[in-house]
Amino acid sequence: MDHAADAHRTDLMTITRFVLNEQSKHPESRGDFTILLSHIVLGCKFVCSAVSKVLPDFWDWDQILPYCVRS
């Protein structure tokens, strides 16, 4: 599949969407794990952003960044 087309697909399952869907299946859950994973995802986005600024020509960022900015 073309990476540009893949970046704009709406049927992809993000980590956040998956965790929220799974959490809704368990009414007894309090959301602590969801909050933890949300913080981890946010941290990964910060790392991806910092690396892309420091090493702009090291990787083919046109293929990597679409995966880094998804929530």
CHARMM-style PDB file with segment names, atoms N, HN, CA, C and O in Angstrom:
ATOM      1  N   MET     1       0.834  -1.181   0.000  1.00  0.00      PROA
ATOM      2  CA  MET     1       0.000   0.000   0.000  1.00  0.00      PROA
ATOM      3  C   MET     1       0.873   1.236   0.000  1.00  0.00      PROA
ATOM      4  O   MET     1       1.958   1.234   0.580  1.00  0.00      PROA
ATOM      5  N   ASP     2       0.417   2.265  -0.631  1.00  0.00      PROA
ATOM      6  HN  ASP     2      -0.465   2.266  -1.103  1.00  0.00      PROA
ATOM      7  CA  ASP     2       1.132   3.531  -0.699  1.00  0.00      PROA
ATOM      8  C   ASP     2       1.149   4.181   0.684  1.00  0.00      PROA
ATOM      9  O   ASP     2       0.113   4.266   1.345  1.00  0.00      PROA
ATOM     10  N   HSD     3       2.334   4.643   1.124  1.00  0.00      PROA
ATOM     11  HN  HSD     3       3.175   4.574   0.588  1.00  0.00      PROA
ATOM     12  CA  HSD     3       2.452   5.235   2.460  1.00  0.00      PROA
ATOM     13  C   HSD     3       1.647   6.514   2.583  1.00  0.00      PROA
ATOM     14  O   HSD     3       1.089   6.780   3.648  1.00  0.00      PROA
ATOM     15  N   ALA     4       1.569   7.311   1.535  1.00  0.00      PROA
ATOM     16  HN  ALA     4       2.023   7.095   0.671  1.00  0.00      PROA
ATOM     17  CA  ALA     4       0.780   8.547   1.595  1.00  0.00      PROA
ATOM     18  C   ALA     4      -0.698   8.217   1.775  1.00  0.00      PROA
ATOM     19  O   ALA     4      -1.394   8.874   2.550  1.00  0.00      PROA
ATOM     20  N   ALA     5      -1.172   7.213   1.070  1.00  0.00      PROA
ATOM     21  HN  ALA     5      -0.607   6.679   0.441  1.00  0.00      PROA
ATOM     22  CA  ALA     5      -2.572   6.811   1.222  1.00  0.00      PROA
ATOM     23  C   ALA     5      -2.810   6.203   2.595  1.00  0.00      PROA
ATOM     24  O   ALA     5      -3.866   6.416   3.190  1.00  0.00      PROA
ATOM     25  N   ASP     6      -1.849   5.453   3.103  1.00  0.00      PROA
ATOM     26  HN  ASP     6      -0.991   5.279   2.619  1.00  0.00      PROA
ATOM     27  CA  ASP     6      -1.967   4.825   4.409  1.00  0.00      PROA
ATOM     28  C   ASP     6      -2.062   5.871   5.516  1.00  0.00      PROA
ATOM     29  O   ASP     6      -2.738   5.645   6.520  1.00  0.00      PROA
ATOM     30  N   ALA     7      -1.398   7.008   5.347  1.00  0.00      PROA
ATOM     31  HN  ALA     7      -0.849   7.192   4.532  1.00  0.00      PROA
ATOM     32  CA  ALA     7      -1.386   8.060   6.359  1.00  0.00      PROA
ATOM     33  C   ALA     7      -2.763   8.695   6.524  1.00  0.00      PROA
ATOM     34  O   ALA     7      -3.042   9.290   7.566  1.00  0.00      PROA
ATOM     35  N   HSD     8      -3.623   8.581   5.527  1.00  0.00      PROA
ATOM     36  HN  HSD     8      -3.397   8.098   4.681  1.00  0.00      PROA
ATOM     37  CA  HSD     8      -4.931   9.224   5.579  1.00  0.00      PROA
ATOM     38  C   HSD     8      -6.076   8.237   5.748  1.00  0.00      PROA
ATOM     39  O   HSD     8      -7.240   8.618   5.626  1.00  0.00      PROA
ATOM     40  N   ARG     9      -5.768   6.978   6.024  1.00  0.00      PROA
ATOM     41  HN  ARG     9      -4.822   6.668   6.122  1.00  0.00      PROA
ATOM     42  CA  ARG     9      -6.822   5.986   6.238  1.00  0.00      PROA
ATOM     43  C   ARG     9      -7.518   6.256   7.560  1.00  0.00      PROA
ATOM     44  O   ARG     9      -6.866   6.608   8.544  1.00  0.00      PROA
ATOM     45  N   THR    10      -8.801   6.100   7.594  1.00  0.00      PROA
ATOM     46  HN  THR    10      -9.331   5.814   6.795  1.00  0.00      PROA
ATOM     47  CA  THR    10      -9.547   6.322   8.829  1.00  0.00      PROA
ATOM     48  C   THR    10      -9.956   5.029   9.508  1.00  0.00      PROA
ATOM     49  O   THR    10     -10.485   5.054  10.619  1.00  0.00      PROA
ATOM     50  N   ASP    11      -9.718   3.897   8.856  1.00  0.00      PROA
ATOM     51  HN  ASP    11      -9.288   3.876   7.954  1.00  0.00      PROA
ATOM     52  CA  ASP    11     -10.112   2.626   9.459  1.00  0.00      PROA
ATOM     53  C   ASP    11      -8.990   1.988  10.281  1.00  0.00      PROA
ATOM     54  O   ASP    11      -9.129   0.854  10.737  1.00  0.00      PROA
ATOM     55  N   LEU    12      -7.887   2.703  10.472  1.00  0.00      PROA
ATOM     56  HN  LEU    12      -7.775   3.625  10.101  1.00  0.00      PROA
ATOM     57  CA  LEU    12      -6.796   2.170  11.270  1.00  0.00      PROA
ATOM     58  C   LEU    12      -7.171   2.198  12.748  1.00  0.00      PROA
ATOM     59  O   LEU    12      -7.859   3.110  13.206  1.00  0.00      PROA
ATOM     60  N   MET    13      -6.719   1.201  13.482  1.00  0.00      PROA
ATOM     61  HN  MET    13      -6.160   0.460  13.110  1.00  0.00      PROA
ATOM     62  CA  MET    13      -6.992   1.135  14.909  1.00  0.00      PROA
ATOM     63  C   MET    13      -5.795   1.687  15.664  1.00  0.00      PROA
ATOM     64  O   MET    13      -4.736   1.059  15.697  1.00  0.00      PROA
ATOM     65  N   THR    14      -5.953   2.845  16.264  1.00  0.00      PROA
ATOM     66  HN  THR    14      -6.813   3.355  16.237  1.00  0.00      PROA
ATOM     67  CA  THR    14      -4.872   3.425  17.051  1.00  0.00      PROA
ATOM     68  C   THR    14      -4.848   2.764  18.426  1.00  0.00      PROA
ATOM     69  O   THR    14      -5.798   2.087  18.820  1.00  0.00      PROA
ATOM     70  N   ILE    15      -3.767   2.966  19.135  1.00  0.00      PROA
ATOM     71  HN  ILE    15      -2.995   3.516  18.815  1.00  0.00      PROA
ATOM     72  CA  ILE    15      -3.664   2.416  20.491  1.00  0.00      PROA
ATOM     73  C   ILE    15      -4.775   2.983  21.366  1.00  0.00      PROA
ATOM     74  O   ILE    15      -5.430   2.248  22.106  1.00  0.00      PROA
ATOM     75  N   THR    16      -4.981   4.278  21.278  1.00  0.00      PROA
ATOM     76  HN  THR    16      -4.449   4.875  20.677  1.00  0.00      PROA
ATOM     77  CA  THR    16      -5.995   4.936  22.098  1.00  0.00      PROA
ATOM     78  C   THR    16      -7.384   4.395  21.795  1.00  0.00      PROA
ATOM     79  O   THR    16      -8.147   4.083  22.710  1.00  0.00      PROA
ATOM     80  N   ARG    17      -7.709   4.283  20.521  1.00  0.00      PROA
ATOM     81  HN  ARG    17      -7.090   4.536  19.778  1.00  0.00      PROA
ATOM     82  CA  ARG    17      -9.028   3.778  20.136  1.00  0.00      PROA
ATOM     83  C   ARG    17      -9.215   2.336  20.616  1.00  0.00      PROA
ATOM     84  O   ARG    17     -10.283   1.980  21.115  1.00  0.00      PROA
ATOM     85  N   PHE    18      -8.184   1.515  20.466  1.00  0.00      PROA
ATOM     86  HN  PHE    18      -7.317   1.805  20.061  1.00  0.00      PROA
ATOM     87  CA  PHE    18      -8.268   0.121  20.899  1.00  0.00      PROA
ATOM     88  C   PHE    18      -8.498   0.024  22.402  1.00  0.00      PROA
ATOM     89  O   PHE    18      -9.361  -0.728  22.853  1.00  0.00      PROA
ATOM     90  N   VAL    19      -7.724   0.788  23.180  1.00  0.00      PROA
ATOM     91  HN  VAL    19      -7.023   1.400  22.814  1.00  0.00      PROA
ATOM     92  CA  VAL    19      -7.843   0.725  24.638  1.00  0.00      PROA
ATOM     93  C   VAL    19      -9.215   1.211  25.088  1.00  0.00      PROA
ATOM     94  O   VAL    19      -9.821   0.613  25.977  1.00  0.00      PROA
ATOM     95  N   LEU    20      -9.709   2.282  24.487  1.00  0.00      PROA
ATOM     96  HN  LEU    20      -9.217   2.767  23.765  1.00  0.00      PROA
ATOM     97  CA  LEU    20     -11.035   2.783  24.859  1.00  0.00      PROA
ATOM     98  C   LEU    20     -12.131   1.783  24.497  1.00  0.00      PROA
ATOM     99  O   LEU    20     -13.085   1.609  25.256  1.00  0.00      PROA
ATOM    100  N   ASN    21     -12.001   1.128  23.350  1.00  0.00      PROA
ATOM    101  HN  ASN    21     -11.226   1.269  22.734  1.00  0.00      PROA
ATOM    102  CA  ASN    21     -12.981   0.105  22.969  1.00  0.00      PROA
ATOM    103  C   ASN    21     -12.961  -1.061  23.948  1.00  0.00      PROA
ATOM    104  O   ASN    21     -14.012  -1.558  24.353  1.00  0.00      PROA
ATOM    105  N   GLU    22     -11.763  -1.496  24.327  1.00  0.00      PROA
ATOM    106  HN  GLU    22     -10.909  -1.092  23.999  1.00  0.00      PROA
ATOM    107  CA  GLU    22     -11.652  -2.604  25.267  1.00  0.00      PROA
ATOM    108  C   GLU    22     -12.148  -2.211  26.656  1.00  0.00      PROA
ATOM    109  O   GLU    22     -12.763  -3.021  27.350  1.00  0.00      PROA
ATOM    110  N   GLN    23     -11.884  -0.982  27.060  1.00  0.00      PROA
ATOM    111  HN  GLN    23     -11.384  -0.324  26.497  1.00  0.00      PROA
ATOM    112  CA  GLN    23     -12.320  -0.516  28.380  1.00  0.00      PROA
ATOM    113  C   GLN    23     -13.839  -0.497  28.463  1.00  0.00      PROA
ATOM    114  O   GLN    23     -14.413  -0.806  29.507  1.00  0.00      PROA
ATOM    115  N   SER    24     -14.488  -0.136  27.368  1.00  0.00      PROA
ATOM    116  HN  SER    24     -14.023   0.115  26.519  1.00  0.00      PROA
ATOM    117  CA  SER    24     -15.953  -0.089  27.385  1.00  0.00      PROA
ATOM    118  C   SER    24     -16.571  -1.473  27.546  1.00  0.00      PROA
ATOM    119  O   SER    24     -17.734  -1.584  27.933  1.00  0.00      PROA
ATOM    120  N   LYS    25     -15.819  -2.523  27.257  1.00  0.00      PROA
ATOM    121  HN  LYS    25     -14.874  -2.433  26.943  1.00  0.00      PROA
ATOM    122  CA  LYS    25     -16.310  -3.895  27.428  1.00  0.00      PROA
ATOM    123  C   LYS    25     -16.255  -4.352  28.883  1.00  0.00      PROA
ATOM    124  O   LYS    25     -16.824  -5.385  29.238  1.00  0.00      PROA
ATOM    125  N   HSD    26     -15.566  -3.578  29.726  1.00  0.00      PROA
ATOM    126  HN  HSD    26     -15.103  -2.739  29.438  1.00  0.00      PROA
ATOM    127  CA  HSD    26     -15.388  -3.949  31.130  1.00  0.00      PROA
ATOM    128  C   HSD    26     -15.901  -2.813  32.017  1.00  0.00      PROA
ATOM    129  O   HSD    26     -15.139  -1.911  32.367  1.00  0.00      PROA
ATOM    130  N   PRO    27     -17.174  -2.850  32.379  1.00  0.00      PROA
ATOM    131  CA  PRO    27     -17.753  -1.745  33.154  1.00  0.00      PROA
ATOM    132  C   PRO    27     -17.118  -1.561  34.536  1.00  0.00      PROA
ATOM    133  O   PRO    27     -17.236  -0.494  35.137  1.00  0.00      PROA
ATOM    134  N   GLU    28     -16.453  -2.593  35.032  1.00  0.00      PROA
ATOM    135  HN  GLU    28     -16.358  -3.460  34.544  1.00  0.00      PROA
ATOM    136  CA  GLU    28     -15.831  -2.482  36.356  1.00  0.00      PROA
ATOM    137  C   GLU    28     -14.495  -1.746  36.313  1.00  0.00      PROA
ATOM    138  O   GLU    28     -13.933  -1.423  37.360  1.00  0.00      PROA
ATOM    139  N   SER    29     -13.987  -1.480  35.123  1.00  0.00      PROA
ATOM    140  HN  SER    29     -14.443  -1.743  34.273  1.00  0.00      PROA
ATOM    141  CA  SER    29     -12.679  -0.820  35.014  1.00  0.00      PROA
ATOM    142  C   SER    29     -12.785   0.641  35.431  1.00  0.00      PROA
ATOM    143  O   SER    29     -13.818   1.284  35.245  1.00  0.00      PROA
ATOM    144  N   ARG    30     -11.687   1.152  36.003  1.00  0.00      PROA
ATOM    145  HN  ARG    30     -10.848   0.629  36.154  1.00  0.00      PROA
ATOM    146  CA  ARG    30     -11.663   2.527  36.499  1.00  0.00      PROA
ATOM    147  C   ARG    30     -10.945   3.465  35.540  1.00  0.00      PROA
ATOM    148  O   ARG    30     -11.031   4.683  35.699  1.00  0.00      PROA
ATOM    149  N   GLY    31     -10.241   2.931  34.553  1.00  0.00      PROA
ATOM    150  HN  GLY    31     -10.172   1.942  34.424  1.00  0.00      PROA
ATOM    151  CA  GLY    31      -9.561   3.784  33.595  1.00  0.00      PROA
ATOM    152  C   GLY    31      -8.110   4.068  33.916  1.00  0.00      PROA
ATOM    153  O   GLY    31      -7.458   4.823  33.195  1.00  0.00      PROA
ATOM    154  N   ASP    32      -7.584   3.477  34.989  1.00  0.00      PROA
ATOM    155  HN  ASP    32      -8.114   2.864  35.575  1.00  0.00      PROA
ATOM    156  CA  ASP    32      -6.193   3.727  35.365  1.00  0.00      PROA
ATOM    157  C   ASP    32      -5.224   3.266  34.273  1.00  0.00      PROA
ATOM    158  O   ASP    32      -4.275   3.976  33.940  1.00  0.00      PROA
ATOM    159  N   PHE    33      -5.467   2.079  33.720  1.00  0.00      PROA
ATOM    160  HN  PHE    33      -6.238   1.503  33.991  1.00  0.00      PROA
ATOM    161  CA  PHE    33      -4.596   1.562  32.669  1.00  0.00      PROA
ATOM    162  C   PHE    33      -4.690   2.418  31.409  1.00  0.00      PROA
ATOM    163  O   PHE    33      -3.690   2.644  30.727  1.00  0.00      PROA
ATOM    164  N   THR    34      -5.893   2.892  31.105  1.00  0.00      PROA
ATOM    165  HN  THR    34      -6.706   2.709  31.658  1.00  0.00      PROA
ATOM    166  CA  THR    34      -6.094   3.768  29.948  1.00  0.00      PROA
ATOM    167  C   THR    34      -5.302   5.062  30.100  1.00  0.00      PROA
ATOM    168  O   THR    34      -4.675   5.528  29.148  1.00  0.00      PROA
ATOM    169  N   ILE    35      -5.332   5.629  31.277  1.00  0.00      PROA
ATOM    170  HN  ILE    35      -5.842   5.250  32.049  1.00  0.00      PROA
ATOM    171  CA  ILE    35      -4.580   6.858  31.544  1.00  0.00      PROA
ATOM    172  C   ILE    35      -3.085   6.602  31.417  1.00  0.00      PROA
ATOM    173  O   ILE    35      -2.362   7.406  30.831  1.00  0.00      PROA
ATOM    174  N   LEU    36      -2.622   5.485  31.965  1.00  0.00      PROA
ATOM    175  HN  LEU    36      -3.209   4.831  32.441  1.00  0.00      PROA
ATOM    176  CA  LEU    36      -1.202   5.129  31.863  1.00  0.00      PROA
ATOM    177  C   LEU    36      -0.778   5.001  30.403  1.00  0.00      PROA
ATOM    178  O   LEU    36       0.242   5.565  30.005  1.00  0.00      PROA
ATOM    179  N   LEU    37      -1.549   4.267  29.602  1.00  0.00      PROA
ATOM    180  HN  LEU    37      -2.377   3.810  29.925  1.00  0.00      PROA
ATOM    181  CA  LEU    37      -1.207   4.095  28.193  1.00  0.00      PROA
ATOM    182  C   LEU    37      -1.269   5.418  27.433  1.00  0.00      PROA
ATOM    183  O   LEU    37      -0.463   5.650  26.532  1.00  0.00      PROA
ATOM    184  N   SER    38      -2.204   6.276  27.782  1.00  0.00      PROA
ATOM    185  HN  SER    38      -2.859   6.088  28.514  1.00  0.00      PROA
ATOM    186  CA  SER    38      -2.287   7.591  27.133  1.00  0.00      PROA
ATOM    187  C   SER    38      -1.031   8.409  27.405  1.00  0.00      PROA
ATOM    188  O   SER    38      -0.533   9.103  26.518  1.00  0.00      PROA
ATOM    189  N   HSD    39      -0.523   8.328  28.620  1.00  0.00      PROA
ATOM    190  HN  HSD    39      -0.927   7.764  29.340  1.00  0.00      PROA
ATOM    191  CA  HSD    39       0.714   9.038  28.948  1.00  0.00      PROA
ATOM    192  C   HSD    39       1.909   8.447  28.204  1.00  0.00      PROA
ATOM    193  O   HSD    39       2.788   9.186  27.761  1.00  0.00      PROA
ATOM    194  N   ILE    40       1.949   7.142  28.066  1.00  0.00      PROA
ATOM    195  HN  ILE    40       1.235   6.542  28.427  1.00  0.00      PROA
ATOM    196  CA  ILE    40       3.040   6.491  27.321  1.00  0.00      PROA
ATOM    197  C   ILE    40       2.995   6.894  25.857  1.00  0.00      PROA
ATOM    198  O   ILE    40       4.032   7.186  25.262  1.00  0.00      PROA
ATOM    199  N   VAL    41       1.795   6.912  25.269  1.00  0.00      PROA
ATOM    200  HN  VAL    41       0.953   6.675  25.752  1.00  0.00      PROA
ATOM    201  CA  VAL    41       1.641   7.325  23.868  1.00  0.00      PROA
ATOM    202  C   VAL    41       2.090   8.761  23.691  1.00  0.00      PROA
ATOM    203  O   VAL    41       2.789   9.077  22.729  1.00  0.00      PROA
ATOM    204  N   LEU    42       1.700   9.634  24.604  1.00  0.00      PROA
ATOM    205  HN  LEU    42       1.132   9.377  25.386  1.00  0.00      PROA
ATOM    206  CA  LEU    42       2.104  11.035  24.527  1.00  0.00      PROA
ATOM    207  C   LEU    42       3.627  11.168  24.624  1.00  0.00      PROA
ATOM    208  O   LEU    42       4.229  11.955  23.893  1.00  0.00      PROA
ATOM    209  N   GLY    43       4.249  10.400  25.526  1.00  0.00      PROA
ATOM    210  HN  GLY    43       3.760   9.761  26.119  1.00  0.00      PROA
ATOM    211  CA  GLY    43       5.706  10.415  25.649  1.00  0.00      PROA
ATOM    212  C   GLY    43       6.385   9.954  24.368  1.00  0.00      PROA
ATOM    213  O   GLY    43       7.403  10.514  23.961  1.00  0.00      PROA
ATOM    214  N   CYS    44       5.824   8.940  23.739  1.00  0.00      PROA
ATOM    215  HN  CYS    44       4.998   8.485  24.070  1.00  0.00      PROA
ATOM    216  CA  CYS    44       6.383   8.463  22.468  1.00  0.00      PROA
ATOM    217  C   CYS    44       6.292   9.531  21.388  1.00  0.00      PROA
ATOM    218  O   CYS    44       7.198   9.662  20.565  1.00  0.00      PROA
ATOM    219  N   LYS    45       5.216  10.285  21.387  1.00  0.00      PROA
ATOM    220  HN  LYS    45       4.480  10.178  22.055  1.00  0.00      PROA
ATOM    221  CA  LYS    45       5.066  11.364  20.409  1.00  0.00      PROA
ATOM    222  C   LYS    45       6.110  12.452  20.640  1.00  0.00      PROA
ATOM    223  O   LYS    45       6.669  12.994  19.687  1.00  0.00      PROA
ATOM    224  N   PHE    46       6.373  12.769  21.912  1.00  0.00      PROA
ATOM    225  HN  PHE    46       5.919  12.328  22.686  1.00  0.00      PROA
ATOM    226  CA  PHE    46       7.416  13.758  22.218  1.00  0.00      PROA
ATOM    227  C   PHE    46       8.787  13.281  21.748  1.00  0.00      PROA
ATOM    228  O   PHE    46       9.556  14.047  21.168  1.00  0.00      PROA
ATOM    229  N   VAL    47       9.086  12.009  22.005  1.00  0.00      PROA
ATOM    230  HN  VAL    47       8.462  11.386  22.477  1.00  0.00      PROA
ATOM    231  CA  VAL    47      10.371  11.442  21.577  1.00  0.00      PROA
ATOM    232  C   VAL    47      10.475  11.469  20.059  1.00  0.00      PROA
ATOM    233  O   VAL    47      11.516  11.844  19.521  1.00  0.00      PROA
ATOM    234  N   CYS    48       9.431  11.086  19.372  1.00  0.00      PROA
ATOM    235  HN  CYS    48       8.585  10.781  19.809  1.00  0.00      PROA
ATOM    236  CA  CYS    48       9.430  11.078  17.908  1.00  0.00      PROA
ATOM    237  C   CYS    48       9.651  12.487  17.369  1.00  0.00      PROA
ATOM    238  O   CYS    48      10.411  12.686  16.421  1.00  0.00      PROA
ATOM    239  N   SER    49       8.988  13.455  17.976  1.00  0.00      PROA
ATOM    240  HN  SER    49       8.371  13.294  18.747  1.00  0.00      PROA
ATOM    241  CA  SER    49       9.149  14.842  17.539  1.00  0.00      PROA
ATOM    242  C   SER    49      10.582  15.332  17.765  1.00  0.00      PROA
ATOM    243  O   SER    49      11.167  15.981  16.898  1.00  0.00      PROA
ATOM    244  N   ALA    50      11.140  15.016  18.937  1.00  0.00      PROA
ATOM    245  HN  ALA    50      10.665  14.489  19.642  1.00  0.00      PROA
ATOM    246  CA  ALA    50      12.503  15.450  19.241  1.00  0.00      PROA
ATOM    247  C   ALA    50      13.516  14.808  18.305  1.00  0.00      PROA
ATOM    248  O   ALA    50      14.438  15.472  17.831  1.00  0.00      PROA
ATOM    249  N   VAL    51      13.348  13.527  18.041  1.00  0.00      PROA
ATOM    250  HN  VAL    51      12.599  12.987  18.426  1.00  0.00      PROA
ATOM    251  CA  VAL    51      14.271  12.818  17.154  1.00  0.00      PROA
ATOM    252  C   VAL    51      14.176  13.371  15.738  1.00  0.00      PROA
ATOM    253  O   VAL    51      15.193  13.512  15.058  1.00  0.00      PROA
ATOM    254  N   SER    52      12.972  13.682  15.294  1.00  0.00      PROA
ATOM    255  HN  SER    52      12.146  13.567  15.847  1.00  0.00      PROA
ATOM    256  CA  SER    52      12.820  14.205  13.933  1.00  0.00      PROA
ATOM    257  C   SER    52      13.462  15.574  13.787  1.00  0.00      PROA
ATOM    258  O   SER    52      13.880  15.942  12.689  1.00  0.00      PROA
ATOM    259  N   LYS    53      13.551  16.339  14.875  1.00  0.00      PROA
ATOM    260  HN  LYS    53      13.212  16.040  15.767  1.00  0.00      PROA
ATOM    261  CA  LYS    53      14.211  17.650  14.821  1.00  0.00      PROA
ATOM    262  C   LYS    53      15.729  17.510  14.853  1.00  0.00      PROA
ATOM    263  O   LYS    53      16.438  18.285  14.212  1.00  0.00      PROA
ATOM    264  N   VAL    54      16.229  16.529  15.593  1.00  0.00      PROA
ATOM    265  HN  VAL    54      15.654  15.899  16.114  1.00  0.00      PROA
ATOM    266  CA  VAL    54      17.672  16.340  15.737  1.00  0.00      PROA
ATOM    267  C   VAL    54      18.274  15.629  14.529  1.00  0.00      PROA
ATOM    268  O   VAL    54      19.375  15.962  14.091  1.00  0.00      PROA
ATOM    269  N   LEU    55      17.555  14.660  14.000  1.00  0.00      PROA
ATOM    270  HN  LEU    55      16.661  14.389  14.356  1.00  0.00      PROA
ATOM    271  CA  LEU    55      18.064  13.861  12.891  1.00  0.00      PROA
ATOM    272  C   LEU    55      17.144  13.968  11.666  1.00  0.00      PROA
ATOM    273  O   LEU    55      16.586  12.959  11.236  1.00  0.00      PROA
ATOM    274  N   PRO    56      16.979  15.147  11.107  1.00  0.00      PROA
ATOM    275  CA  PRO    56      15.996  15.289  10.029  1.00  0.00      PROA
ATOM    276  C   PRO    56      16.348  14.523   8.759  1.00  0.00      PROA
ATOM    277  O   PRO    56      15.445  14.164   8.003  1.00  0.00      PROA
ATOM    278  N   ASP    57      17.614  14.261   8.498  1.00  0.00      PROA
ATOM    279  HN  ASP    57      18.348  14.553   9.112  1.00  0.00      PROA
ATOM    280  CA  ASP    57      18.003  13.608   7.257  1.00  0.00      PROA
ATOM    281  C   ASP    57      18.467  12.166   7.451  1.00  0.00      PROA
ATOM    282  O   ASP    57      18.924  11.526   6.503  1.00  0.00      PROA
ATOM    283  N   PHE    58      18.351  11.658   8.665  1.00  0.00      PROA
ATOM    284  HN  PHE    58      17.980  12.177   9.435  1.00  0.00      PROA
ATOM    285  CA  PHE    58      18.860  10.315   8.950  1.00  0.00      PROA
ATOM    286  C   PHE    58      17.956   9.226   8.390  1.00  0.00      PROA
ATOM    287  O   PHE    58      18.443   8.247   7.825  1.00  0.00      PROA
ATOM    288  N   TRP    59      16.617   9.391   8.546  1.00  0.00      PROA
ATOM    289  HN  TRP    59      16.222  10.186   9.006  1.00  0.00      PROA
ATOM    290  CA  TRP    59      15.652   8.421   8.042  1.00  0.00      PROA
ATOM    291  C   TRP    59      14.753   9.082   7.020  1.00  0.00      PROA
ATOM    292  O   TRP    59      14.769  10.302   6.853  1.00  0.00      PROA
ATOM    293  N   ASP    60      13.980   8.275   6.347  1.00  0.00      PROA
ATOM    294  HN  ASP    60      13.967   7.285   6.482  1.00  0.00      PROA
ATOM    295  CA  ASP    60      12.982   8.786   5.417  1.00  0.00      PROA
ATOM    296  C   ASP    60      11.739   9.152   6.232  1.00  0.00      PROA
ATOM    297  O   ASP    60      10.844   8.328   6.420  1.00  0.00      PROA
ATOM    298  N   TRP    61      11.695  10.388   6.709  1.00  0.00      PROA
ATOM    299  HN  TRP    61      12.422  11.058   6.556  1.00  0.00      PROA
ATOM    300  CA  TRP    61      10.639  10.816   7.617  1.00  0.00      PROA
ATOM    301  C   TRP    61       9.269  10.865   6.966  1.00  0.00      PROA
ATOM    302  O   TRP    61       8.260  10.858   7.672  1.00  0.00      PROA
ATOM    303  N   ASP    62       9.200  10.916   5.642  1.00  0.00      PROA
ATOM    304  HN  ASP    62      10.019  10.922   5.069  1.00  0.00      PROA
ATOM    305  CA  ASP    62       7.898  10.891   4.981  1.00  0.00      PROA
ATOM    306  C   ASP    62       7.182   9.570   5.240  1.00  0.00      PROA
ATOM    307  O   ASP    62       5.953   9.513   5.231  1.00  0.00      PROA
ATOM    308  N   GLN    63       7.948   8.514   5.470  1.00  0.00      PROA
ATOM    309  HN  GLN    63       8.947   8.560   5.478  1.00  0.00      PROA
ATOM    310  CA  GLN    63       7.343   7.215   5.751  1.00  0.00      PROA
ATOM    311  C   GLN    63       7.140   6.986   7.238  1.00  0.00      PROA
ATOM    312  O   GLN    63       6.237   6.246   7.626  1.00  0.00      PROA
ATOM    313  N   ILE    64       7.958   7.603   8.074  1.00  0.00      PROA
ATOM    314  HN  ILE    64       8.691   8.204   7.758  1.00  0.00      PROA
ATOM    315  CA  ILE    64       7.897   7.343   9.514  1.00  0.00      PROA
ATOM    316  C   ILE    64       6.932   8.269  10.237  1.00  0.00      PROA
ATOM    317  O   ILE    64       6.181   7.811  11.099  1.00  0.00      PROA
ATOM    318  N   LEU    65       6.928   9.553   9.915  1.00  0.00      PROA
ATOM    319  HN  LEU    65       7.537   9.926   9.215  1.00  0.00      PROA
ATOM    320  CA  LEU    65       6.126  10.521  10.662  1.00  0.00      PROA
ATOM    321  C   LEU    65       4.626  10.244  10.668  1.00  0.00      PROA
ATOM    322  O   LEU    65       3.986  10.471  11.695  1.00  0.00      PROA
ATOM    323  N   PRO    66       4.042   9.772   9.591  1.00  0.00      PROA
ATOM    324  CA  PRO    66       2.592   9.496   9.691  1.00  0.00      PROA
ATOM    325  C   PRO    66       2.247   8.522  10.816  1.00  0.00      PROA
ATOM    326  O   PRO    66       1.147   8.579  11.365  1.00  0.00      PROA
ATOM    327  N   TYR    67       3.168   7.635  11.162  1.00  0.00      PROA
ATOM    328  HN  TYR    67       4.062   7.588  10.716  1.00  0.00      PROA
ATOM    329  CA  TYR    67       2.919   6.694  12.235  1.00  0.00      PROA
ATOM    330  C   TYR    67       3.215   7.308  13.596  1.00  0.00      PROA
ATOM    331  O   TYR    67       2.692   6.841  14.608  1.00  0.00      PROA
ATOM    332  N   CYS    68       4.043   8.343  13.637  1.00  0.00      PROA
ATOM    333  HN  CYS    68       4.468   8.722  12.815  1.00  0.00      PROA
ATOM    334  CA  CYS    68       4.413   8.963  14.903  1.00  0.00      PROA
ATOM    335  C   CYS    68       3.351   9.908  15.418  1.00  0.00      PROA
ATOM    336  O   CYS    68       3.223  10.074  16.631  1.00  0.00      PROA
ATOM    337  N   VAL    69       2.596  10.527  14.553  1.00  0.00      PROA
ATOM    338  HN  VAL    69       2.701  10.393  13.568  1.00  0.00      PROA
ATOM    339  CA  VAL    69       1.679  11.571  15.004  1.00  0.00      PROA
ATOM    340  C   VAL    69       0.272  11.067  15.277  1.00  0.00      PROA
ATOM    341  O   VAL    69      -0.586  11.856  15.673  1.00  0.00      PROA
ATOM    342  N   ARG    70       0.009   9.810  15.083  1.00  0.00      PROA
ATOM    343  HN  ARG    70       0.706   9.169  14.761  1.00  0.00      PROA
ATOM    344  CA  ARG    70      -1.326   9.288  15.376  1.00  0.00      PROA
ATOM    345  C   ARG    70      -1.530   9.165  16.872  1.00  0.00      PROA
ATOM    346  O   ARG    70      -0.610   8.814  17.612  1.00  0.00      PROA
ATOM    347  N   SER    71      -2.712   9.449  17.297  1.00  0.00      PROA
ATOM    348  HN  SER    71      -3.459   9.734  16.696  1.00  0.00      PROA
ATOM    349  CA  SER    71      -3.027   9.315  18.717  1.00  0.00      PROA
ATOM    350  C   SER    71      -3.859   8.087  18.975  1.00  0.00      PROA
ATOM    351  OT1 SER    71      -4.219   7.814  20.120  1.00  0.00      PROA
TER     352      SER     71
END
